[in-house]
């Protein structure tokens, strides 16, 4: 009926008992001759047990879908769209229960045997889901946590991308200014180098002029001291000798010539001093220009350092964003691996349960067959007293076979249960290992 997967047909009393546990009262007649409304209600109840999807829940999606249609007669499609929605969810539920050929025919033209088989599969799947409720709830919580973390990482990535775009825009905006500053820096550097060479030559000239001025001042002081000594000598000489007019005239003319030469020398020295003062003023202005250039260079260096730090921050942001992308990809890969392993574990558990169910059903059939044989032999014993002893021996043999078969079945069931618990333990160990890798706390149910 379902290809690769097979479910044993449950007897009608067991189906009625299972449905009554969920508050559904069904009769033998309804299961023997199922109607479309009956199977739709029962299948919807099974769907609601696992997925909490009821017909009322589909009311809003149906109206939202119809609202998107540009048609004034949407009331004509309400029933058909609702049936399509319900059929879609029932088909997904049937696929999960390993009924791969579920279709609308099972709803609208139900067959008794087919309905019994589908109900057996649905009931088996619902009971399995009830057994795995803690494990599934834990997985859903972890999945919700991972989704929240992924959204948080996506928000951080968006913020970092926005910050990166802002930095790129700011960098593109500042790039012409940086080029202009580089050009100005190169021009100022060339001007400073030229000014430095000129300044060195001017400083050397100033030093030479300062030395020459010091020598001239020293000569002037020597001349002044010599003049003072000569005046003193003249005074002393005048006091000792008789005044001679001719000699006095000659001395006066000589002293006048000497004074004129001294005045010329003094005027020449004063002119040189004025030239030196003008050169010192020029050098002072040059020094001020050099200082302002140095200050501009310092400002440019600070701007260059700020630009380098911004570029470093941009590179750090890029590295952080790349790391976040890699981490997000790793988390997605880990999540996919966990889902695959969970699917494999569920399939193994399904196969183990199906195998156990088949063994149980086969054992039940064997027991029923042996019981019928025993009853038949009991009837024949009343008719034929001569075969009583042989029938008793045969009954004893059959009971021995029953006991051995039951022991064998119990041993196989125990092995299956041991394999199931081993598989569940390995799954829990894997989940704990994964939780430790993701820094998540896991509580064993």
C-alpha positions in Angstrom: 0.0 0.0 0.0 2.8 2.4 0.8 5.7 0.9 -1.2 8.7 0.4 1.0 7.1 1.0 4.3 4.4 -1.3 5.7 2.2 -1.1 8.8 0.1 -4.0 10.1 -3.6 -3.4 10.0 -4.9 -2.9 13.6 -8.1 -4.7 14.5 -11.2 -2.5 14.6 -11.5 -2.8 18.4 -7.9 -1.5 18.9 -8.6 1.4 16.5 -11.8 2.3 18.4 -9.9 2.1 21.7 -7.1 4.3 20.5 -9.5 6.9 19.1 -11.6 6.9 22.2 -8.5 7.8 24.2 -8.4 11.1 22.2 -12.1 11.8 22.8 -13.4 10.4 19.4 -16.3 8.1 19.7 -16.6 5.8 16.6 -18.6 2.8 15.9 -17.9 -0.5 14.2 -20.3 0.4 11.4 -18.4 3.7 10.7 -15.1 1.8 10.4 -16.7 -0.9 8.3 -18.4 1.6 5.9 -16.5 4.9 6.3 -17.9 8.0 4.8 -16.1 11.1 3.6 -17.1 13.3 6.5 -16.1 10.6 9.0 -12.6 10.0 7.6 -12.0 13.7 7.3 -12.9 14.3 10.9 -10.8 11.4 12.2 -7.8 12.3 10.0 -8.1 15.9 11.2 -8.1 14.8 14.8 -5.0 12.7 14.3 -3.3 15.7 12.6 -4.3 17.9 15.5 -2.8 15.5 18.0 0.7 16.0 16.5 0.8 19.4 14.8 -2.0 21.3 16.7 -3.5 22.2 13.3 -7.3 22.3 13.4 -9.8 23.4 10.8 -10.2 26.7 12.8 -6.5 27.4 12.5 -6.8 27.2 8.7 -9.6 29.8 8.6 -7.3 32.9 8.5 -4.8 31.5 5.9 -7.7 30.6 3.6 -9.1 34.2 3.8 -5.7 35.7 3.4 -5.1 33.6 0.2 -8.5 34.6 -1.2 -7.9 38.2 -0.3 -4.8 38.2 -2.6 -7.1 37.1 -5.6 -8.6 40.0 -7.6 -12.0 38.5 -7.8 -15.4 39.6 -6.4 -16.7 36.0 -6.1 -14.2 34.7 -3.6 -17.0 33.1 -1.6 -17.3 30.4 -4.3 -13.8 29.2 -3.6 -13.8 29.2 0.2 -14.8 25.6 0.6 -12.5 24.3 -2.1 -9.5 26.3 -0.9 -10.1 25.1 2.7 -10.2 21.5 1.5 -7.0 22.0 -0.5 -5.3 23.4 2.6 -6.5 20.5 4.7 -5.4 18.0 2.0 -2.0 19.6 1.9 -1.4 19.2 5.6 -2.9 15.7 5.7 -0.6 14.7 2.9 2.5 16.0 4.8 1.2 14.2 7.9 0.7 11.0 5.9 4.2 11.2 4.4 5.6 11.6 7.9 3.7 8.5 8.9 5.3 6.7 5.8 2.2 6.6 3.6 3.6 8.0 0.4 0.5 7.5 -1.8 -2.0 9.5 0.3 -4.4 11.4 -2.0 -7.8 13.2 -2.1 -9.3 9.8 -2.9 -8.7 8.7 0.6 -10.8 11.6 1.8 -13.7 11.7 -0.6 -13.9 8.0 -1.7 -12.6 6.1 1.3 -12.1 2.3 1.1 -12.7 0.3 4.3 -9.4 -1.7 4.1 -7.4 1.4 3.0 -9.0 3.5 5.8 -8.1 0.8 8.3 -4.5 0.8 7.1 -4.2 4.6 7.1 -5.7 4.8 10.6 -3.3 2.1 11.8 -0.4 4.1 10.4 -1.7 7.4 11.8 -2.3 5.9 15.3 1.1 4.3 15.3 2.7 7.6 14.3 0.7 9.6 16.9 1.8 7.2 19.7 5.4 7.4 18.5 5.2 11.2 18.6 3.7 11.1 22.1 6.6 8.9 23.2 9.2 11.3 21.6 7.5 14.4 22.9 10.2 15.4 25.4 13.0 14.8 22.8 11.1 16.6 20.1 10.3 19.5 22.4 14.0 19.7 23.4 15.0 19.8 19.7 12.4 22.5 19.0 13.7 24.6 21.8 17.3 24.2 20.5 16.1 24.9 17.0 14.4 28.1 18.2 17.5 29.1 20.1 19.6 28.5 17.0 17.2 30.5 14.9 17.3 33.4 17.4 21.1 33.3 17.4 21.1 33.3 13.6 18.8 36.3 13.5 21.1 38.0 16.1 24.1 37.3 14.0 22.3 38.5 10.9 21.5 41.7 12.7 25.1 42.1 13.7 26.2 41.4 10.2 23.7 44.1 8.9 25.0 46.6 11.4 28.6 45.8 10.5 27.8 46.0 6.8 26.1 49.4 7.4 29.2 50.6 9.3 31.5 49.3 6.6 29.5 51.1 3.9 29.6 54.3 6.0 33.4 53.9 6.4 33.8 53.3 2.7 31.6 56.3 1.9 33.6 58.4 4.3 36.9 57.1 2.9 35.7 57.8 -0.7 34.6 61.3 0.4 37.9 62.0 2.2 40.0 60.5 -0.7 40.2 63.8 -2.7 41.1 65.7 0.4 43.8 63.1 1.2 45.2 63.4 -2.3 45.2 67.2 -2.0 46.9 66.9 1.4 49.5 64.5 0.0 50.2 66.9 -2.9 50.4 69.9 -0.4 52.6 67.8 1.8 55.0 67.0 -1.0 55.1 70.6 -2.1 55.7 71.8 1.5 58.4 69.2 1.9 60.2 70.3 -1.2 59.8 74.0 -0.2 61.1 73.1 3.3 64.1 71.3 1.8 64.9 74.3 -0.4 64.2 76.7 2.5 66.4 74.6 4.8 69.4 74.9 2.3 68.8 78.6 2.0 68.5 79.0 5.7 71.8 77.1 6.3 73.6 79.4 3.9 72.0 82.5 5.5 72.8 81.2 9.0 76.4 80.8 8.0 76.5 84.4 6.6 74.9 85.6 9.9 77.5 83.8 11.9 80.3 85.3 9.8 78.7 88.8 10.1 78.4 88.3 13.8 82.1 87.4 14.1 83.0 90.4 11.9 80.8 92.7 14.0 82.4 91.4 17.1 85.9 92.1 15.6 84.8 95.6 14.5 83.4 96.4 17.9 86.6 95.1 19.5 88.7 97.2 17.1 86.5 100.2 18.0 87.0 99.7 21.7 90.7 99.4 21.1 90.7 102.6 19.0 88.7 104.3 21.8 91.1 103.1 24.4 94.1 104.2 22.2 92.4 107.6 21.7 91.9 108.0 25.4 95.6 107.1 26.1 96.7 109.5 23.4 94.6 112.3 24.8 96.1 111.6 28.2 99.6 111.6 26.8 98.8 114.8 24.9 97.6 116.5 28.1 100.6 115.4 30.0 102.9 116.4 27.1 101.2 119.8 26.9 101.7 120.3 30.6 105.5 119.6 30.3 106.4 121.4 27.0 106.1 125.0 25.8 103.4 125.5 23.3 104.5 125.8 19.8 101.9 127.2 17.4 103.3 125.4 14.4 103.6 122.1 16.1 100.1 122.6 17.5 98.8 123.3 14.1 100.5 120.2 12.7 99.1 118.1 15.6 95.7 119.5 15.1 95.7 118.8 11.4 97.0 115.3 12.1 94.4 114.7 14.7 91.7 116.1 12.5 92.7 113.8 9.7 92.7 110.9 12.1 89.3 111.9 13.5 87.9 112.1 9.9 89.2 108.7 9.2 87.8 107.4 12.4 84.4 108.9 11.6 84.5 107.3 8.1 85.4 104.0 9.7 82.6 104.4 12.3 80.1 105.3 9.5 81.2 102.3 7.6 80.8 100.1 10.7 77.3 101.6 11.4 76.2 100.8 7.8 77.4 97.3 8.2 75.5 97.0 11.5 72.4 98.3 9.8 72.8 95.7 7.0 73.3 93.0 9.7 70.1 94.2 11.5 68.1 94.0 8.2 69.6 90.5 7.5 68.7 89.4 11.1 65.1 90.6 10.6 64.9 88.7 7.3 66.2 85.6 9.1 63.7 86.1 11.9 60.9 86.1 9.3 62.3 83.0 7.7 62.5 81.3 11.0 58.8 82.1 11.7 57.9 80.7 8.2 60.0 77.6 9.0 58.2 77.2 12.3 54.7 77.6 10.6 55.8 75.0 8.0 56.9 72.6 10.8 53.5 73.1 12.5 51.7 72.4 9.2 53.8 69.2 8.8 52.9 68.1 12.3 49.2 68.7 11.6 49.6 66.7 8.3 51.3 63.9 10.2 48.5 63.8 12.7 45.9 63.6 9.9 47.9 60.8 8.3 48.0 58.9 11.6 44.2 59.3 11.9 43.8 58.1 8.4 46.0 55.1 9.0 44.0 54.2 12.2 40.8 54.5 10.3 42.1 52.1 7.6 43.2 49.7 10.4 39.8 49.9 12.0 38.2 49.2 8.5 40.5 46.2 8.0 39.5 44.9 11.5 35.8 45.3 10.7 36.3 43.4 7.5 38.1 40.6 9.3 35.4 40.5 11.9 32.7 40.3 9.3 34.5 37.5 7.4 34.9 35.6 10.7 31.2 36.1 11.4 30.3 34.8 7.9 32.5 31.7 8.4 31.0 31.1 11.9 27.5 31.4 10.5 28.3 28.9 7.7 29.8 26.5 10.2 26.6 26.8 12.4 24.4 26.1 9.4 26.5 23.0 8.4 26.4 21.7 12.0 22.6 22.3 12.1 22.2 20.3 8.8 24.3 17.5 10.1 22.3 17.3 13.3 19.0 17.2 11.3 20.4 14.4 9.1 21.5 12.4 12.1 18.2 13.0 13.8 16.4 11.8 10.6 18.6 8.7 10.4 18.0 8.0 14.1 14.2 8.4 13.7 14.3 6.1 10.7 16.3 3.4 12.6 13.8 3.7 15.5 10.9 3.4 13.0 12.4 0.3 11.5 13.0 -1.2 15.0 9.5 -0.5 16.1 8.1 -1.9 12.8 10.2 -5.0 13.2 9.1 -5.4 16.8 5.4 -4.9 15.8 5.8 -7.5 13.1 7.3 -10.0 15.5 4.6 -9.3 18.0 1.9 -9.7 15.4 3.4 -12.9 14.1 3.7 -14.2 17.6 0.1 -13.3 18.3 -1.0 -15.1 15.1 1.0 -18.2 16.1 -0.5 -18.2 19.5 -4.0 -17.9 18.0 -3.3 -20.6 15.5 -2.0 -22.9 18.3 -5.0 -22.1 20.4 -7.4 -23.0 17.6 -5.5 -26.3 17.0 -5.7 -27.0 20.8 -9.5 -26.4 20.8 -9.9 -28.6 17.7 -8.0 -31.4 19.4 -10.2 -31.0 22.5 -13.3 -31.4 20.4 -11.9 -34.5 18.7 -10.9 -36.0 22.0 -14.6 -36.3 22.9 -15.3 -38.1 19.7 -12.3 -40.4 19.8 -11.2 -41.7 23.2 -8.5 -43.9 21.7 -6.5 -40.8 20.5 -6.6 -39.0 23.9 -3.1 -40.0 24.8 -1.6 -39.1 21.5 -3.4 -35.8 21.4 -2.1 -35.0 24.9 1.4 -35.7 23.8 0.9 -33.5 20.8 -0.6 -30.8 23.0 2.4 -31.0 25.3 4.7 -30.7 22.3 2.8 -27.7 21.0 2.9 -26.0 24.4 6.6 -26.6 24.5 6.9 -25.0 21.1 4.8 -22.1 22.3 7.0 -21.5 25.3 10.1 -21.7 23.2 8.7 -19.4 20.6 7.6 -16.9 23.3 11.1 -17.1 24.8 12.6 -16.5 21.4 10.2 -13.6 20.7 10.9 -12.1 24.1 14.7 -12.4 23.5 14.4 -10.7 20.1 12.2 -7.9 21.7 14.8 -7.5 24.4 17.6 -7.2 21.8 15.5 -4.6 19.9 14.9 -2.6 23.1 18.6 -2.8 24.0 19.5 -1.6 20.5 16.9 1.2 20.8 18.2 2.4 24.2 21.8 2.2 22.8 20.8 4.3 19.8 19.0 6.8 22.1 22.0 7.0 24.4 24.3 7.7 21.4 21.9 10.3 20.2 21.9 12.0 23.6 25.7 11.9 23.8 25.9 13.4 20.4 23.4 16.2 21.3 25.4 16.9 24.5 28.6 17.1 22.5 27.0 19.4 20.0 25.6 21.5 22.8 29.0 21.8 24.4 30.5 22.8 21.0 27.7 25.5 20.7 28.0 26.5 24.4 24.4 25.5 25.1 23.0 23.9 28.1 21.3 20.5 27.6 19.1 18.8 30.2 18.5 15.0 29.9 14.8 14.2 30.0 
